[in-house]
């Protein structure tokens, strides 16, 4: 069995023939050689690589390779926290005045509705409802509540026509919101007649106009029938409100 041993460098230097490579090495204290040089052609030195025969020399770097193909994108990461609000920028310059609107542009609102059934007063105040639409532009008149709802502010004209009942009083109010603004009245008579009331109102957006029956000591009633409608309520916009143009400083 062949074995190797570590021999002090000082002994090796005294051997015949010496080891020139060892003499040229720096900071070497001992060397490892085979006990039978004829059978061992490699020995190692605890010194700098490449200082002795058989020592392994580090490979030289090769040429730079070509760039590989782009890999697949990874999964999207979590969203970061919102950053701090930036500082306000400088105020921009004043824009130019826009073009004048079309002079032919107009707003419309109109209704004409009727009631085909007679109505007798039951309560002290009673809302008059209607069941027939002649004109109800944009459905501004609510047939369920019997109210005209103002969507276009301005000056409106209203007209109420009813047929009285023989020997009964006719007492109606044209209402603006919760205020009575006009009365249609007829005393009891042997003969029934047609009664009418008209007025103009300055309405704001959201105002309501409706008809209320008012019961006093005597019974109050108005007449109509399916074949001939005697109760009609009309209204239409005369002039829309003009928006004031703000004064530019």
Buried (B, 14 or more C-beta within 10 A) or exposed (E): EEEEEEBEBEEBEEEEEEBEBBEEBEEBEBBEBBEEEEEEEEBBBEBEEEBBEEBEEEEEEEEEEEEEEEEEEEEEEEEEEEEEEEEEEEEEEEEEEEEEEEEEEEEEBBBBBBBBBBBBBEEEEBEBBBBBEEEBEEEBBBBEEBBBBBBBBBEBBBBBBBBBBEEBBBBBBBBBEEEEEBEBBBEBBEEBEEBEBEBEBEBEEEBBBBBBBBBEEEBBBBBBEEEEBBBBBBBBBEEBBEEEEEEEE
